[in-house]
Amino acid sequence: MNGITVRAAHSDDYPFISDILVTAFAGTDEANLVRRLRHDNDVVLELVALNDKVIIGHILFSRLKLAGAEDFDAVALAPLAVAPAHQGKGAGSKLVRIAHEHLAAAGETLSIVLGEPEYYGRFGYEHQRAAGFESPYQGDYLQAYAFGDAPSSGTLIYAPAFGAL
């Protein structure tokens, strides 16, 4: 995707991000989720994709706890959004790949997503990797991707903002 750049999100970007989320998801739930995650300081990584200095996409990873024999820190990918006029052109893929690079470099080892298996499977997410986790979201759409050594069982505890969905 030529001309697309990715960078960390800044507070000046928030209104544009909100607009993309509302448009891409045809509602305010995801925009409200992002606002609450920021407010609660549960954001681990937040990036935007730009085309000619215009924000066209957004990805956010929040802190996720895995409770089990030992508590373990992981991340939850939610949401990922691209402005409808720019969908299908690689911006979302670029956001996921660059985010994974940042997360791995920061020492994160496990990411969880609730999403379309065919789409997220392209980035290494698998339901089988998440099948051992207890979660109210357990099912085919709950997927995990491990950057390194990480548990394969336990209870997923999402940031409180997810409880409002």
Residue, then its C-alpha position, 0 to 999 in steps of 0.5 A: m500500500n504505497g503512500i500509507t504511513v503508520r505512527a503512534a496516535h496523538s491526542d490531536d488525532y482523537p476526534f478523527i479516530s472517533d469519526i472513523l470508528v463511528t463510520a466503520f462500525a456504523g455506531t458509537d460502541e467502539a468509539n466509546l470503548v476507545r474513549r474509556l480505555r484511554h480514560d482508564n489508562d488501559v491502552v498498551l498501543e494505539l496507532v493510526a494509518l495515514n494517507d497523505k497526512v489524513i488519518i484513514g485507519h486506527i488500531l488499539f491494543s489494551r491490557l488483558k490479564l490472564a488468570g491461572a496458575e500464575d497471572f500473566d499480562a497479555v494484550a487485546l486487539a480491539p478495535l481495528a478500523v479503516a475508513p470505508a473509502h480506504q478498506g480493502k487496500g491494505a491499511g488494516s493489514k499494515l496497521v496489524r503488522i506494524a503493531h505486532e512489531h511494536l508489541a514484540a519489541a516491547g516484550e509482549t508475548l500474547s495477543i487476543v482478538l475477537g474477530e473474523p477468523e479468515y481476516y485475522g488468521r492472515f496475521g497468525y491468529e488462531h482459535q486453536r491457540a485460544a481454545g484453552f482460555e475461559s472467556p465469555y467470548q469463547g468460540d470460533y471468533l476468539q483467537a490468539y497469537a503468541f509472539g513468544d512463550a505464553p500460557s495456553s490456558g487460564t481465564l481472560i480478564y478484559a479491561p473494565a471498558f469491555g463490560a460496557l459493550 
